[in-house]
Amino acid sequence: MGVLLSAGCSFQKKSGFNRVMQNLTTHYNILYNANELLRLKQEAYAISSLDQYGDILSVYQDTITHTDAADKDLEAVITKANTIISEKEQSKYGGDAYLLLGKANFLDGKFFNAVEFFSYVIRSYPADFKLTQEAAAWKVRGLLYLNNYKEAKETLDSAFVNPDSTKYKHFSGAVYAAALQYDIKTQNYADGIAAANNAIAYADTKLQKLRWTFILAQLQELNNQNADALANYKSLAKSNASFEMAFNAELNRIRIEEMHNGVKVNRVTVLLSLLKDENNNEFNDQIYYQVAQLYAADKDVDNALQYYKLSAAKSLKNQNQKGLAYLRIADINFNTNGDYVAAKNYYDSTLLVLATTYPGYQAIKKKGENLQLLVDQFEIIAHEDTLQLLAKMDEPTRLKTMDDMVDARILQQKVSIANSTAAVLATALANAGVQHPATQLPAITFTFITLPR
């Protein structure tokens, strides 16, 4: 034991050998593992993110949906960062450790703390251009969540006036992306085009390039640069972008060409024609959903409901798509039809399958809880009315009616159990990447008996 303690102490002494060893262990062990945890966390956010293509896409697929429960992955990152700071002080990765702390706090929704860590990195490690540029980009993202646009602009200006920002322009790709998000937030769409072009030029991944190209096309539309927007939408529609992105790019292409040529194109017909292509079978749920969206925009509630329900029924693998369809049906029943019982049922179904990281998840849950109180009152009223009607019946009619009500109640319970089981199975199969027809989950419905008067 004494030998081990002596060796441990010797590695803490300042020496060239110890610096080399601490750099090696920090870089290839602690830092690598921490960055992997952060990468996987961001990928999980991206997978559960639901883009609204009717609006300008967000530059990043972040989530601001956080719970009070501790996130073990982010806690592990913070522990690793603190280990570098406290035990690897001779390594050259102190700035990277503080950057880790900033990112972990950002992804945990603690934006104020995150901004403080990023500011510390920028202030304390000015000679490390790559590090400070990355910290500046993340700081801007945090400030935008805090609605601190003034400091976000100052941070961007400082990053771009750095003498090395021209010499090492490829290190500034993240800053250009942050500038793009700032321009979108402040509705400065003209500057946003320049920022988007630079972000695309220095994008780290193909997925980033595709996403930011879609945003560029949207900004070009807003700036009446329709020829450029059309070219970008065409390239996206033919690219290896996700079906949803390529699909929406094609829709936007049709809309621009329609306006340019003065020819009215029935977009519902165009969408439904995609169902004939076997290559689109996996995406039929999204096609039906887009058809429903068009009908909903035209206030055609009946057709909108029909196609939202088709979307939910066809969503065998994409549980978020199923949840989104249920959500739209619930909203129509709540806001338009005033059918609060049906709305409550569909909100319940939404919560069963929609990712908890969906930005409005907690609001949906709260609305469902409030509707439950209303539904309970309806049931009390229906119960009292039923008792009064039963009391007025003759004995044979009363007994038969009561038997029918019991049968209906048993059937309702069976449907409810089947739906719950299907939801669990659907989630398990989806997580395993398995497609199975049994995962089609209908919304739970109440069964009412009409009593003779």
N, C-alpha and C positions, 0 to 999 in steps of 0.2 A: 504493500500500500504506500509505504514511504517513497518507493521508487517512482510509482505512478504520480504521486503528488509533485515530486521533484521534476518529473518530465513535464507535467502540466504547467508548472510555474515557469519552466525554462522556455516554453513556447510563447509565454506572454512577454518575455524580455524583448526589448527593441534590438533587432539585428536584421541584417540583410536576409539571412536564411528564414527567419520567422516571417518577414514580410512576404517572401516568395510563397511560403507554405500557407499563410493566411489568404493570400490572393487566390491560390489554387483551390483551397477548400471552400472559400466564399463563392467564387465564380462557378465552379463545377458542381457544387453541392447545394448550398443554401440558396444562392441567388437563382440558380436554374430552377430548382423545385418551386420556389415562391412565384416566379414568373409563369411557370406551367399552371399553377393553381389559378392565377389571375386570368390566364388565357382561356382555360376551361370555363371559368365563371362567365367571362364575356361571351363565349360561344353559347353557353346555356341561355343567357339573356337574349342573344340573337335568335336562337331557335324558338323561344317562346314569344318573341316580339311579334305583334300584329300590325303591319303597316297599313295606313289608310292612304291609298293611292289617289284619292280625291283631293288630298292636301299635299303640300310640298313635303316630301319625305324628310325625316330627320337624318342628319348626317351620320349619327351614331344610333345603334340599336340598344340604347341603354334602357334600364327600367328604373322607375322611381317608386315601384311598389315594394315596400319593405315592411317586415313584421318586427315585433319586439323580440322575437326569438333570436338567439345568437347564431351567426353564420360561422360554422366551424372552419370552413375553408378560409374565409377572410381572417378569422382569428389566428389560423396557422400562419398566414402570410405576415401578419403583424408580429407574431412571435419570432419568425425567422428574421424579419427586419431588425427587431430589437437585439437579436443575437449578434448580428453583424455589427451593430453600433456598440454594444457593450463588450463583446468578446473578440471581435476582429478589427480592433481600432487601428491596427497597423496595415490593414489592407487598403486598397485604393477604391473600395466600393461603398464608402460611407454615404456618398450622395445617392447612390442607387438604393440604399436602404431607406433613406428618407423618401425617395420617390415611391418605393413600395408602400410605405405607410400612407402616403397621399392617395395612391390608387385604391388601396384596400378601404380606406375611409370613404372615398368617392363611391365605390361600388356598393358600400353599405348605406349609402344615402346620407352620410355625415359630411355634407358639402363644405361647411364652414371649417371643420378640422382639416379636410383635404386641402382646401385653399391655403391654409397656414403652412402645411408641410411643403406644398409646391413652391410657395413663396420663399421658404427657407432654403430649398434647393437652388433656386435662381440666385438668391442673395449670397449663399455660402460657397457655391462652386462655379463662379463666373468663367473660369478657364475651360470648363468642360462644355463645349458648345452643344454637342449632341444631347447631353443630359439636360441642360437648361432649356433647350428648345422643346424637348418632350415635356418637361415640367410646365413650361409656359402653355403648351397646348392643353394639358389637363387642367391647369389653373383656370383657363378661359372657360372650359366646359363646366367646371364647378361654379364659377361666377355667374354663368348664364342660368344655372338652376337656382341661384340665389337672387336672380333678377338684378344683379349688379352690373349693368351694361357699361357704366362709365369706367370702372376698373378693368373690365374685360377688354375694352378698347385700348386702354393704356398699356395693358399687358401685351396685346398684339403689336402695338406700335413699337414697344421696346424690343420685342423679338425680331421685328423686321429691320430695325435700324442697327442691329448688331453687325459689326464689320464682317463677321464670318458668314452672315446670312446669304451673301451672294456667292462666296467662295465654296461653301458647303451647302448649296441649295437643297440637295437631296435629304439633308437632315431636317429641313423645314416642312416636309410634307404634312406632318401632323399639325403644324401651326396653320398651314393653308386650310386644312380641313376645319380647324377650330374657327378660323376667320369666316369660312363659308357658313358654319352654324350661326355665328354672330350676325352675319349679313341677313340670313333668313329670319332670325329672331327680331331684328330691327327693321325688317322689310326693305333693306337696301339691296334690291335685286340686281341692279346694274353692277355694283361692286361684287355681288355674289357670283356673277358669271366669271369674272377674272379669278376669283378665289377658287371656284370649282375647276376651272381649267388647270390651275397650278396644283390643286389637290390630286386631280386625276393623273397629271404628269408624274407625280412623285408618290403615288399610292403604293402601299406595301404589298397588297394582295389583289388578285383578280376580282374578288368579290367587292372590295372597296371601289375599284375602278368602275365596275358596272353600276354600283349603287350611286356613285357620285356623277356618273354620266346621265343617269335618269334624272337626278336633281338638276343637272346642268340644262337638260332639255326642258324641264319645267320652268326654270328661270328664263330661258330663251323665249318660251311662249309668253310669259308675263311681260317681257320686254319687246314683244312683237317681232322677234327674230324667228319667224315661223319656218323659214327654209332651213335654218340651222337646227331648230328643234325637230323638224321632220326627219332630217338626216340622222340625228342621234336616236330618235325613236325607232327608225328603220333598222339601224345597226343593232340595237338592243333586242328587237323582235327576232332577229336572225342569229343572235349570240347564244352562248350557253348559260345565259342568266336563268334564274329560277323561273318556273312556269308563270308564277304570279306576276313577276316583273315583266317578262317578255309579253305576257298576255295584256297587261295594262299599257305597255308601250305600243302594242298593235292597236288597241282601242284609241289611244291618243293619236296615232298616225291616221286612223280612219277619220277621226274628228277634224283634224287639221286639213286633210285633203278634201273632206266634205265642205268645209268653209271656203277653201280656195276655189273649188270647182263649182260651188253652188248647187251640188247634187245632194239630195237628201238620202242618206243611207239609214236603213232600218237596222239599228245596232242589235236589237233583240234577235233578228233573223241571222245576223252575222255570228252572234254568239252561239245560238242554237245549232248553226251549221257545223260548229267545231265538235259537237257531240258525235258526228258521223265518223270522225277520225279515231281509229282504234288507239292511236298513240296518245290520245287525250283522255282515255278511260280513267286513268288515275286522278285526273283533274276535273272530272265531271262535277264534283261538289262545288268547286270554285266557279265553274261556268254557270251553274244554276244560281249560285250566290250573286254573281255579277248581273245576271238577268233580273233577279229579284231587286237588286239595287236600282236598276233602271226603272222598273215599275214603281218602286217606292218613291223615286225622285219625281215621277209623274203623278203621284198621289193615287195610283191604282192599287189600292190596298189588297183586294182579293187576289190579284195575280202575284203581287209581292209575297203574300203569305204562302201561296201555292209553291212558288219557286224557292222560298226560304226553307220550306218543309222538305222539298226535294233535295236541297243542298244538304240538310241535316241527315236525311236518309242515305244519301250517297257517300257521306263522310265515313269511310271505313277505317282509314288510317290517320287522317288529319284531325285530331281531336279539337284543336283550336278552331278549325274551320267549322266543325259541328257546333262548338260552343258559341261561336259568333253568329251562326244562323239561329240558334235558340234565342240568343240575346235580342236579335232583331224582331223575332216573332213576339217575344215578351214585351218589347217596347211598343210594338203596334197594338197589342192587346191592352196595354196600360194607357198609352197616350191617345190612341185613336178610337179603339173599340170600347174602351171603358170596361173591359171584361177583366176584373181584378183577380178573379179566381184562376182564369187561364194564364194571366200574366205571372201570378205567383208560381204556378206549376212550371212554366217555362224558365223563369229565373232560377228555380231550383235545379232544373236540368242543365242550365248554363253553368252553374257553379260546380256541378258534378264533373264536367268535362273540360271547362276552360282553364287554361294555365293560371295559377295563382299570381303569376307575375304580370298578368294583363293589367294595364294601368288603371282600369276602372273596376277591378275585381272587388275591392272592399266596398265601393259604392253600390255595386250590384247586390252584394251580400246584405248591406244595410237596407236597401230598398225591399229585398225579399222578406227581411225580418219585419219591416213595417207593414208590408202587405199581409203577412201572417195574422197580424192583429185584426186587420180589416176582414180577412176571410173567416177568422174565428167568430166575429160578430155576425157575419152572414149565416154561418152554420147555426148559431144560437137562434137567430130569427127563423131560419128554415125549420129548426127542431121544434120551436114553439108552434109554428104554423102547422107542422105535420101532426103534432099531438092533438091540436084542435080539430083538424080534419078527420083524424082517426076516431075521435070521440063521437063524431056525427054519423059515422058509418054503422050499418047493421053488422051483426057479429060475423057472418060468413065473409062479407066483403072485407071487413077489418082484418080477419085472420089471413086471407089470401094476400092482401096488400102487404101485411107485415112479412109474410114469407118471401114475397118478391123483393122487399127491401133488404132482407137478410142475404138472399142470393146475390143481389147486386153489390152489397158490401163485401162479401167474400170474394167476388170477382175483382173488385177494386183493389183489395189487399193483395191478391195474386199478381195483378198487373204491376202494382207498386214494388213488390218484391222482385219480380222479373226485371223491371227497369233498373233497380239498384244493382242487381247482380250483373246485368248487361253493362252498366257503367263501369263497374270494377273490372270486368273482363275486357272491356274496350280499352281502358287505360293500360292494363297489363300487357295486352297484345300490341298496342301502339308503342309502348316503351320497348318491347322486344322486336319491333319492326315487322310484326306478323299481321297480315291482312286476313280478315275472317268475316263472313256475312253476319255472324251472330252478334257482331259489335254494333249493329244498327240499333240505336237507342231512341225509342219514341218518348215524347214528353209524357209525363204522368198526368192523367186527367181524372177529374172527379166524375162520379156517376150519380145523377139525380133521378129520382123516381117521380113521375108526374102522378099525383094522387087524383082520383076522380072526385068531383065536387058534387 
